Amino acid sequence: MARSYRLFIVRHLKTTANEKRQYCGWTDCDLLATQGDAIEFPIEVEQVYGSDLKRTRQTAAIYFPQAVFTEDPRLRECHFGDFEEKTYEQLKDDPDYRQWLDDPWQKAPRNGETLEQVKSRVLAAVHELPNEMVVVTHSGVIRLLLDLFSKDQKPFWEWNVQNGSAWQFEWADEQQWKEGKPCTSISEEPITAKRST
């Protein structure tokens, strides 16, 4: 019987930019808190992959303090270009911004990248990952994976991906994963903080 193929994708914890409701793609913003509880996970986590941005490295160190962290810039958030560190209120009357919101797959923020470009680099990175790997990344990357692999055809912006949330993507076997088939199941994983006894 073929072994199922699973990926665990975790969004970084809340940042200063998240608190201000700013677009923060390639900008290296800080977490609001750099200490917290490690978490219980359904697998033994010895290695974690993530983007090379500080917020993912810091989150991995909090959640998985014993794991080896391997960074990959292909797992970064979308590059928001001229929209970096700006809010909806600051951008809402910008026609380029409105066009990007309407079609982020084909339209890019000024001096930024489209979701098609993000998709290309993210898939190149995740297709190299071994089975049952944990990845700490960004909301846009997780929404992209949900959009690509979920059977639930929800618009990109409607996926609710909270800071610190963890998602399990599962395929029947590695072949289905490599062929880009929809997941057999996607679930948001409950995260339980480890308590000392």
C-alpha positions as CSV (number, residue, x, y, z in Angstrom):
1,M,0.0,0.0,0.0
2,A,1.4,3.4,-1.0
3,R,2.4,5.8,1.8
4,S,0.5,9.1,2.0
5,Y,2.5,12.3,1.3
6,R,2.1,15.1,3.8
7,L,3.3,18.7,4.2
8,F,2.8,20.8,7.3
9,I,2.7,24.5,6.5
10,V,2.9,27.1,9.4
11,R,2.4,30.8,9.1
12,H,4.8,33.0,11.1
13,L,3.7,34.6,14.3
14,K,2.3,38.2,14.4
15,T,4.7,41.0,13.3
16,T,4.8,44.7,13.8
17,A,3.6,45.1,10.2
18,N,0.7,42.8,10.8
19,E,-0.3,44.9,13.8
20,K,-0.3,48.0,11.6
21,R,-2.1,46.1,8.9
22,Q,0.7,46.9,6.4
23,Y,1.6,44.9,3.3
24,C,4.9,43.3,4.3
25,G,6.4,41.0,1.6
26,W,10.2,41.1,1.4
27,T,10.6,43.7,4.1
28,D,12.4,42.1,7.1
29,C,10.0,43.1,9.9
30,D,10.2,41.9,13.5
31,L,7.8,39.6,15.5
32,L,5.8,41.4,18.2
33,A,7.2,38.8,20.7
34,T,10.3,36.7,20.2
35,Q,9.5,34.3,23.0
36,G,6.7,31.8,23.5
37,D,5.9,28.2,24.0
38,A,7.1,25.4,21.8
39,I,4.3,23.4,20.4
40,E,3.1,19.8,20.2
41,F,2.9,18.6,16.6
42,P,1.6,15.3,15.1
43,I,5.1,14.3,13.9
44,E,8.6,14.5,15.4
45,V,10.1,17.7,14.0
46,E,13.8,17.6,13.5
47,Q,14.1,19.9,10.6
48,V,12.1,22.9,9.4
49,Y,12.2,24.7,6.1
50,G,11.2,28.3,5.7
51,S,11.8,31.6,3.9
52,D,15.0,33.5,4.7
53,L,13.1,36.3,6.3
54,K,13.6,37.0,10.0
55,R,10.0,36.5,11.0
56,T,10.0,32.9,9.8
57,R,13.3,32.1,11.4
58,Q,12.1,33.6,14.7
59,T,8.8,31.7,14.6
60,A,10.6,28.4,13.9
61,A,12.9,29.0,16.8
62,I,9.9,29.5,19.1
63,Y,7.8,26.6,17.9
64,F,10.5,24.1,17.1
65,P,13.5,25.1,19.3
66,Q,15.4,21.8,18.8
67,A,14.9,21.6,15.0
68,V,17.5,22.6,12.4
69,F,16.2,25.5,10.3
70,T,16.9,25.5,6.5
71,E,16.1,28.8,4.7
72,D,15.1,29.1,1.1
73,P,14.3,32.6,-0.4
74,R,11.9,30.9,-2.8
75,L,9.5,30.5,0.2
76,R,9.2,34.3,0.7
77,E,5.9,36.2,0.7
78,C,4.8,38.0,-2.5
79,H,7.0,41.0,-3.3
80,F,4.6,43.9,-2.9
81,G,6.9,46.4,-4.7
82,D,5.8,50.0,-4.2
83,F,3.0,48.7,-1.9
84,E,5.4,47.5,0.7
85,E,4.7,48.8,4.2
86,K,1.6,50.5,3.1
87,T,-2.0,49.9,4.3
88,Y,-5.3,49.5,2.4
89,E,-6.3,53.0,3.5
90,Q,-3.1,54.4,2.0
91,L,-3.6,52.5,-1.3
92,K,-7.3,52.2,-1.8
93,D,-7.5,55.1,-4.3
94,D,-4.5,53.9,-6.3
95,P,-5.8,52.5,-9.6
96,D,-2.8,50.1,-9.9
97,Y,-3.6,48.8,-6.4
98,R,-7.3,48.2,-7.4
99,Q,-6.2,46.3,-10.6
100,W,-3.9,44.1,-8.6
101,L,-6.6,43.3,-6.0
102,D,-8.9,42.3,-8.9
103,D,-6.4,40.1,-10.7
104,P,-3.3,39.3,-8.5
105,W,-2.4,36.3,-10.7
106,Q,-1.7,38.5,-13.8
107,K,-1.3,42.0,-12.4
108,A,1.7,42.9,-10.2
109,P,2.0,45.7,-7.6
110,R,4.3,48.4,-9.1
111,N,7.8,47.0,-9.0
112,G,6.5,43.8,-7.4
113,E,5.5,40.3,-8.6
114,T,2.3,38.6,-9.8
115,L,1.0,35.5,-8.0
116,E,2.0,33.5,-11.1
117,Q,5.6,34.5,-10.4
118,V,5.2,33.6,-6.7
119,K,3.6,30.3,-7.7
120,S,6.6,29.4,-10.0
121,R,9.2,29.9,-7.3
122,V,7.2,28.4,-4.4
123,L,6.3,25.2,-6.3
124,A,10.0,24.9,-7.3
125,A,10.9,25.0,-3.6
126,V,8.2,22.7,-2.2
127,H,8.6,20.1,-4.9
128,E,12.1,19.5,-3.5
129,L,10.8,18.8,0.1
130,P,10.8,15.3,1.6
131,N,7.6,13.8,2.9
132,E,6.3,15.0,6.3
133,M,8.3,18.2,6.2
134,V,7.4,21.3,8.2
135,V,7.6,24.7,6.4
136,V,7.3,28.0,8.2
137,T,6.3,30.7,5.7
138,H,3.8,33.5,5.0
139,S,0.1,34.0,4.5
140,G,0.4,34.6,0.7
141,V,2.3,31.4,0.2
142,I,-0.2,29.4,2.2
143,R,-3.2,30.9,0.4
144,L,-1.5,30.1,-2.9
145,L,-1.0,26.4,-1.8
146,L,-4.6,26.3,-0.6
147,D,-5.8,27.8,-3.9
148,L,-3.8,25.3,-5.9
149,F,-4.4,22.1,-4.0
150,S,-7.8,22.4,-2.3
151,K,-10.9,21.0,-3.9
152,D,-12.8,23.9,-2.2
153,Q,-12.7,26.6,-5.0
154,K,-12.6,29.6,-2.7
155,P,-11.2,32.9,-4.0
156,F,-7.6,33.6,-3.0
157,W,-8.3,36.5,-0.7
158,E,-11.0,34.6,1.2
159,W,-8.7,32.0,2.8
160,N,-8.4,32.8,6.5
161,V,-4.8,32.1,7.4
162,Q,-4.1,33.4,10.9
163,N,-0.6,34.2,12.3
164,G,0.8,31.0,13.9
165,S,-1.8,28.7,12.2
166,A,-0.6,25.3,10.9
167,W,-2.0,23.5,7.9
168,Q,-1.7,19.8,6.9
169,F,-1.8,19.1,3.2
170,E,-2.2,15.4,2.4
171,W,-2.1,13.4,-0.8
172,A,-2.8,9.7,-1.2
173,D,0.8,9.1,-2.3
174,E,3.9,11.0,-3.6
175,Q,3.0,10.5,-7.2
176,Q,-0.3,12.5,-6.8
177,W,1.7,15.2,-5.1
178,K,4.3,15.3,-7.9
179,E,1.5,15.5,-10.5
180,G,-0.1,18.5,-8.8
181,K,-3.3,16.7,-8.1
182,P,-5.7,18.2,-5.5
183,C,-5.1,17.1,-1.9
184,T,-7.1,14.1,-0.5
185,S,-7.4,16.3,2.6
186,I,-6.4,19.7,3.9
187,S,-6.9,20.6,7.6
188,E,-5.9,23.3,9.9
189,E,-3.9,21.6,12.6
190,P,-4.6,22.3,16.3
191,I,-1.4,23.6,17.9
192,T,-0.9,22.7,21.6
193,A,1.8,24.5,23.6
194,K,4.2,22.2,25.5
195,R,3.9,22.7,29.2
196,S,6.6,21.7,31.6
197,T,5.3,19.3,34.3
